[in-house]
Amino acid sequence: MTAPLATRLKRLHDTVADRLGVAIVTGVHQPGELLENEVQASERLSVSRSAYREAVRMLAAKGLVESRPKTGTRVNPRRRWNLLDPQVLGWMFEGEVSPQFLRDLFELRLVVEPAAAELAAQRRDAADVARMDAALDEMARHGLGKPEGQAADQRFHDAILQATRNETLLTLTSTIAAAVSWTTRYKQRNGQLGRDPLPDHQAVGRAIAGGDAAGARAAMTELVRLALADTELSPAD
């Protein structure tokens, strides 16, 4: 059965946005560069002008480009990019991520996640603990080398943010999930995960379940610190 027109257009402009987004964040298109005009780009990519236009709107919403009448679409300076957008993070990891950007990501996690673990230990309920335990069980069953284990890892970190009962922290859920996912995949780019981080996660889970706020903060700090060390030690392809 043929997909509805709206669905096909959505898939098409998402594909175009992915292609352009990767090209921008990996340096194929440099900040200040003027992109092709709408007619040229749509013809080269074999898409409709409306699909290309929608893709550019998506990139503009993420701060990657700015479109102006008569002057066209120009790549924005990096400082204007929404680097916390999960899709932009994914595009960043399509190329060779700089060591500084990796450290920046982990510094963000060190600011957010230990404090979130401390709050979670103070505010969690039985349902929160059950979600964390279920995620830890899935991580143990599948391992972080498999997509199922990686998805469980994201659910574990999501459950901690949910347990904080802090609405503003919850807005970072997708960003933290993306950072966890992409750095885990980065560590495995040579086909090996290295050190097993499951015990670090279990230590965080135990502290939160036990209501040990200081212990939860310390355990999460150690988890993120070790994850950064593992990532920096991970050999390149």
Residue pairs with C-beta under 8 A, 6 or more apart in sequence:
3 11
9 48
9 50
9 51
9 54
12 47
12 48
12 51
13 47
13 51
13 52
13 54
13 55
13 58
14 55
14 58
16 45
16 47
16 51
16 52
16 55
17 54
17 55
17 58
17 59
18 91
19 45
20 29
20 35
20 55
20 56
20 59
21 59
21 62
21 64
21 87
21 88
21 91
22 28
22 91
22 94
22 95
23 29
24 59
24 64
24 65
24 75
24 91
25 64
25 81
25 88
25 91
25 92
25 94
25 95
26 91
26 92
26 94
26 95
26 96
27 95
29 35
29 75
30 75
31 75
31 76
31 77
31 78
32 74
32 75
32 77
33 74
33 75
34 71
34 72
34 73
34 74
35 41
35 56
35 65
35 72
35 73
35 74
35 75
36 44
37 72
38 49
38 52
38 53
38 56
39 49
41 52
42 48
42 49
42 51
42 52
45 52
56 65
56 67
56 73
59 65
60 66
60 67
62 81
62 82
62 85
62 87
62 88
63 76
63 80
63 81
63 82
64 75
64 76
64 81
64 88
65 73
65 74
65 75
65 76
66 73
66 74
66 76
67 73
67 74
68 74
81 88
82 88
83 89
83 92
84 172
84 175
85 175
86 174
86 175
86 177
86 178
89 105
89 175
89 178
89 179
89 182
90 178
90 182
92 101
92 182
93 182
93 185
93 186
97 186
99 232
102 183
102 186
102 228
102 231
102 232
103 228
105 179
105 183
106 183
106 224
106 227
106 228
106 231
108 175
108 179
109 176
109 179
109 180
109 224
109 227
110 221
110 224
110 225
112 169
112 172
112 176
113 157
113 160
113 176
113 220
113 223
113 224
114 217
114 218
114 220
114 221
114 224
115 217
116 160
116 161
116 164
116 166
116 169
116 220
117 160
117 204
117 207
117 208
117 216
117 217
117 219
117 220
118 213
118 214
118 216
118 217
118 220
119 163
119 164
119 165
119 166
119 169
119 213
120 128
120 160
120 161
120 163
120 164
120 208
120 216
121 207
121 208
121 210
121 211
121 212
121 213
121 215
121 216
122 211
122 213
123 163
123 164
123 165
124 163
124 208
124 209
124 211
125 163
128 159
128 162
128 163
128 208
129 205
129 208
129 209
131 155
131 159
131 162
132 156
132 159
132 160
132 163
132 205
132 208
132 209
133 205
133 209
134 155
135 152
135 153
135 155
135 156
135 159
136 152
136 156
136 198
136 201
136 202
136 205
137 152
138 148
138 149
138 151
138 152
138 155
139 149
139 152
139 153
139 156
139 198
139 201
140 198
141 148
141 149
142 148
142 149
142 152
143 149
143 193
143 196
144 150
144 153
144 184
144 193
144 196
144 197
144 198
145 188
145 193
150 181
150 184
150 185
153 180
153 181
153 184
153 201
154 177
154 180
154 181
156 201
156 205
157 176
157 177
157 180
158 173
158 176
158 177
160 204
160 208
160 220
161 169
161 170
161 172
161 173
161 176
162 170
162 173
163 208
164 170
183 227
183 231
184 193
186 231
186 234
187 193
187 194
187 230
187 231
187 234
188 234
189 234
189 236
189 237
190 234
190 235
190 236
190 237
194 230
194 233
194 234
195 226
195 230
197 223
197 226
197 227
197 230
200 219
200 222
200 223
200 226
200 227
201 223
203 219
203 222
203 223
204 216
204 219
204 220
204 223
206 219
207 215
207 216
207 218
207 219
208 216
